[in-house]
Amino acid sequence: MSKIRFSSVRRFVKGAIAAFAVLLILTAGPRSVLGHASDSVPLAPEETTTPSVFAAPNKPPEVWWEVLAGLNYMTGEISKELKPFLGKEVKVPGYMVPLEDFAEFASEFLLVPYVGACVHVPPPPPNQLVYVVMNENEKVPVSFWDPVWIHGKLEIEETENIYTTVSFKLTGVKVEKYER
């Protein structure tokens, strides 16, 4: 009888450890590109109307998710931090979510701030999603688990897809590995 109880306890402990491991994996920091605003280039002064002061010559400025959240998707109001980036070439960090199941290459995809957004959990709000269409429908390798930088022209354009509604569109010209 004690042998049965010991195996039951062992199964319970293993199950609890497995549940904790899954929770830890889902909330692990390295799989998110949120919270880097303090590491990024400072936001523009109020009087600046062009993002050219943000980045080194010939490099597009970095736009962080905190800045994208400056779009009130309910009213359309745009924050002063976001305005200088609209209609300009920028680079945004994030994770790729292809719009085709099991795609290894894609010319259209969502860029999201953390792994699995829109797929296994309720999607982030529309101002935390970017619909990317690669220039000339170029197909790029999909990076499911590793963050990337997407370079391209940023615009406010509401788009609906199989997962959710998106507030931003980026006409992509380059995809590169995320490094800080």
Phi, psi and omega in degrees: 000320178293332178295320179295316180294320180297318179292326177295317179296317180298316178297319179298314181296316178299318179296318179295319178296317179297317179297318178297319180297317178297316178300317179297318179297316183291335183250010184294136181297320184299346181262024178222145175251023176278159171079019180258010185302324181290338178274344188274177177296141182301153176292159183291147171296159184305322186282349181284133180245356179231142182282007184299337180282351185278329191234161174296157179306142179066013176237129179290151179290151176278133175244119183267161183298330177296326178287318178299329178294352178287359172265120174277102185290348178277320184253342184086000180294138183244130180289158178293336178286330182275324187310315184296342184269342185290134181077006182245161173282129181223179168227137184236132178273153176168191181244142183273136173234102181293149180272357174248134180299136173060025180286133175267334177229146181210149174254347176226136179196169173264145170252126186232158185282346180211158183301133174082358179303137178083346186257305186252352183226166174303141184291156173295169177295160183305329180280007176239024178224142178233126175272120182252128172239117181290141179305135180057029179054031177299133177269130180241153178296138179274130178249097184288317192254345182248135181290155180225163167258132173249123177263141176167180181276124183265130178222154171272118179205115180287128181228140174248142178220189184294342183261319190187188172257140185237141181267334187243150172235139177233121174275104189284138176240344183201142174236131178220159179300139179286122174218143177245000000 
